[in-house]
Amino acid sequence: MASGLSRFVELGRKIVCVGRNYSEHAAELGNKVPTEPVIFLKPTTSYLKEGNAITFPHGSDNLHHEVELGVVIGKPGFQIRESTAMEHIGGYTLALDMTARDIQDKMKKKGLPWTLAKGFDSSCPIGSFIPPDKIPDPHDIEIWLKVNDAMKQQGNTKNMIFKVPFLISFISQFMTLETGDLILTGTPSGVGPVSPGDVITCGLTGLATMTFTVNK
């Protein structure tokens, strides 16, 4: 199954994202720390593989980086119990949740969904598939991001507000998680803008790195 899941970009039918899952990140954007997960979706057309450029979406001049641990679903399920949730993990990946902050802020002020700010083409750059045996504990991984070699984000997944088994269980109370689906588990503090020509490098220490350029 793991070998087949290396094609999760083609197999998966949805990208389920968790917002504000690190308290310091919630605070830096002026948001309250959530009491239950904040969930939104990206379409699979937002996937971007290395070798391709991140592109600003239409109407945006304020594009932000957010580095995240991605969880690839290996076994489908609905209303999964938290106690068995880890059995549904097929692997992991490194991902970016690129966010058009100006569009998001405008939508938030109007009480409207964030879809256009989060789901545009190239908004979900991803790295290679990481087999589950390479990450025995997803809650103790250093995660970091640099822009033009300057460190911008550096955190650890142990600081997630909601842990991976809880997220899988919570999401699956509402929607079936299918083989190849991706869950983005949130970003640590330090998010900020990128400009055309910038180079983003990010990683899960000892596990994965990836690099993308930014175009207008």
Disulfide bonds with the S-S distance in Angstrom:
none
